[in-house]
Amino acid sequence: LENLDDAEDLGTRLLFLEPNKKKYWNQVSALYFAKEFELDSLSALELAYENDTLNKESDYLLLAKYYLYQKSPLKSVMVINDGIKKNLIDENEENLKLLSSSYFYSRDLDNGIKILVKAEKISNDPELSFRLGTYAFDSEKYELAISSFNIAKKRGWNDIPGRIELITGISYFELDNVEKARSNLLLATNFDDTKDTAEGWLSYINQF
């Protein structure tokens, strides 16, 4: 009937009478969300989680996404890992992506990379492999970067032509493999977006 204020009052009273009833927590959370009281909606879900009344994957994932939206990635990590531990959250590609994003937003690159490595093994998404390669490169994990960029390339990633060849070439140089570094950088010179940078690296390498 769209009497949201009355519904809020009634929902709050029901929670007071039956605080362990999951249905009431979900109703109040949905009500707050409908009224655009996002923090209140999150609080209702959070309290339901703390009272151990959430028992579905969708509930855990919704709470984790709320935490991310509210810039609380560490809490998102906690909820997802807890759901996985309780066998409520499936370790599929999408859920692992969400978990890795939560780690990355909390600036925990090592764990974020570990989760993406796990996700890559069950995924065919070239963007996932390219993202993993980028994070690995930024973390100076050059062998992993090269491996993931090669997988991304095989799976058809070509959003920025020459980008994979450029970063792969730099990675090989950091691993002291000048021959493979040079060959990849030469490939990168064939593309407008990477030509100048690749030529700069080649000039630098030729000084050695």
Sequence and secondary structure as in RCSB ss.txt:
>XXXX:A:sequence
LENLDDAEDLGTRLLFLEPNKKKYWNQVSALYFAKEFELDSLSALELAYENDTLNKESDYLLLAKYYLYQKSPLK
SVMVINDGIKKNLIDENEENLKLLSSSYFYSRDLDNGIKILVKAEKISNDPELSFRLGTYAFDSEKYELAISSFN
IAKKRGWNDIPGRIELITGISYFELDNVEKARSNLLLATNFDDTKDTAEGWLSYINQF
>XXXX:A:secstr
   HHHHHHHHHHHHHH TT HHHHHHHHHHHHHTT HHHHHHHHHHHHHTT   SHHHHHHHHHHHHHTT HHH
HHHHHHHHHHTT S   HHHHHHHHHHHHHTT HHHHHHHHHHHHTT   HHHHHHHHHHHHHTT HHHHHHHHH
HHHHTT  SSTTHHHHHHHHHHHHTT HHHHHHHHHHHTTSTTTHHHHHHHHHHHTT 
